[in-house]
């Protein structure tokens, strides 16, 4: 794993974007939350043309409530400050560290804290990262967090207690042509008992332009299941992992040694938040995000005697998974809440 996975990678160069995000589910209300700290340095532009942004999205599954809200504010790059050790990032008055985040703008605010997990994960193989092949690097500094604090929304204040969530960091020069991403660390077993402490999955599947055609999907999958890490991220493995995704769902299979994970993700179209991402070269991508998705995760182990795989366990998260679908064209009939 990279040392200091949350350290800001931007050093003033053009053609760079960087994103920090936290996803969580409020246990009391079921509201899913997505808070982002981002920066964008356009290609072939002076450093002072770069910007920094704060984003918040909330999805409320309760009847009679506003289903989805999003907010975004963009500031000159001078509003962004960072230090490496101990890590802290500031955008205007908002802060992010390895133990929490605070901030607010317009009619939303957050004050959240957690214990540093002390264990990070890396989706992109170090071989590809060092070779400079990947146009985006994704790391997971905090895969399994218990979060306390508060979040203020336009018409409600959430007192967050022991919410489950994860924090990620990504950077690069270009988003994929199409992608799916999912994270969950709020599973129960099929009999309703909680999954073992530390259980999570974080996966991404991307289709990329290469040599004049679309290549992929490439599908790295990270997890911790029954106290053991699962890392299906080698260059050969991510190509071999099976993946089929669309606007409201995703099915993937990933193998790590003698274990296989099969994930099934479903998102309610009515609770999708459509937002726009801009690449450093100015091209746009359109993201449709759900923080109230559902997931079933099946764990298999090799069974040599039967010549295949045997189901070991199934983990379930109803409305407690986090999912994103992205592509280069807008989805007809779905409003983009943030442009």
ZIGIPE-V555929 format. One line per field, one symbol per residue. psi: psi as a letter, one per 40 degrees, with the letter a starting at -180 (. if undefined). A space follows every 50 residues. Layout:
# ZIGIPE-V555929
psi->???
This chain:
# ZIGIPE-V555929
psi->iiigdehhehfeiifiiihhihiihhdddehhihhihiihhiifiideei iiihihihhheiieihdhiiihhhiieeehiiidhihhhhhbeiihaeei iiaiibfiiigiiihhdehiihdhhdddddefdhehhhigdgdgihhiai hhideihhhhhfihaihihiiaehiidiiiiiihffiiieeeiiiihehi ihiihihihhfeihhaihghhiihhfehihhgeiddddddhihhiadeih hihihgbeihhhihhhihdeehhhihihideeiiihhhhhefiiihhhhi ihgddefbihhdihhhhheeihihhiieiihhehhhdh.
